[in-house]
Amino acid sequence: KEATAIATRTRDALAAKKARGHVLGTPANLTADATERGFAVRQQNARDHLANRQAAQLATLLHATGLTLRAIAQRLNESGYRTRRGKLFHPMGVQRLLTRTEQKPT
């Protein structure tokens, strides 16, 4: 009974919003090309970020000594390094950092 009431209220609210001229649904500018360009910009921002570059250098050195991704993430976090968004490093993030470092154009 409650689910039906919620569905009715939601349907009515969306109809009212549409009547006010608001376009519902996915924006027309959200094309595959725009998504790809946004992804490229985010990748470039990550590469250009000073803290990421410093963390990547340390991660590369630690990886060369044979440390695991988990151990590298732990060492980066203990040393005060954070991701570009201020978060802790995790093994997958370290792997991506190392992959980006290896793919840098020389």
C-alpha positions in Angstrom: 0.0 0.0 0.0 2.8 2.4 0.9 4.7 1.5 -2.2 1.7 2.4 -4.4 1.4 5.8 -2.6 5.1 6.5 -3.1 4.8 5.6 -6.8 1.8 7.9 -7.2 3.5 10.8 -5.5 6.7 10.3 -7.5 4.7 10.1 -10.8 2.7 13.3 -9.9 5.9 15.2 -8.9 7.6 14.3 -12.2 4.6 15.3 -14.2 4.5 18.6 -12.4 8.2 19.2 -13.0 7.7 18.4 -16.7 4.8 20.8 -16.9 7.1 23.5 -15.5 9.3 23.0 -18.5 12.1 20.9 -17.0 13.5 18.3 -19.4 13.4 14.8 -17.8 15.9 12.1 -18.7 19.4 12.0 -20.0 20.8 15.3 -21.3 21.2 15.4 -25.1 24.9 16.4 -24.7 25.7 13.2 -22.9 27.0 11.5 -26.0 29.6 8.7 -26.2 32.1 11.3 -27.5 31.5 13.7 -24.6 31.9 10.8 -22.2 35.2 9.8 -23.8 36.5 13.4 -23.7 35.5 13.7 -20.0 37.3 10.4 -19.3 40.5 11.7 -21.0 40.4 15.0 -19.1 40.0 13.1 -15.7 43.0 10.9 -16.7 45.1 13.9 -17.6 44.2 15.7 -14.4 45.3 12.6 -12.4 48.6 12.4 -14.3 49.2 16.2 -13.8 48.4 16.2 -10.1 51.7 16.8 -8.1 50.7 14.4 -5.2 49.9 11.6 -7.7 53.3 12.1 -9.5 55.2 11.9 -6.2 53.2 8.9 -5.1 53.8 7.2 -8.5 57.5 7.7 -8.2 57.6 6.2 -4.7 55.2 3.4 -5.8 57.5 2.6 -8.7 60.6 2.4 -6.5 58.8 0.2 -4.0 57.4 -2.0 -6.7 60.9 -2.5 -8.1 62.0 -3.8 -4.6 59.3 -6.5 -4.9 56.7 -5.2 -2.5 53.1 -6.2 -3.1 50.5 -3.7 -4.1 48.9 -4.0 -0.7 52.2 -3.2 1.0 52.9 -0.3 -1.3 49.4 1.1 -0.6 50.0 0.8 3.1 53.5 2.5 2.8 52.0 5.4 0.8 49.2 5.9 3.4 51.7 5.7 6.3 53.9 8.3 4.6 51.0 10.7 4.3 50.3 10.4 0.6 46.7 10.7 -0.5 44.9 10.3 -3.8 44.0 13.4 -5.9 40.7 13.5 -4.0 42.3 13.2 -0.6 41.5 9.5 -0.1 43.7 6.7 1.2 45.4 4.5 -1.4 44.2 0.9 -1.9 46.0 -1.9 -3.8 43.9 -1.3 -7.0 44.7 2.4 -7.0 48.4 1.6 -6.7 48.1 -0.8 -9.6 46.4 1.9 -11.7 49.0 4.4 -10.7 51.8 2.1 -11.7 50.0 1.3 -15.0 49.6 5.0 -15.8 53.3 5.6 -15.0 54.3 2.8 -17.4 52.2 4.2 -20.2 53.7 7.7 -20.0 55.0 8.8 -23.3 58.8 9.1 -23.3 
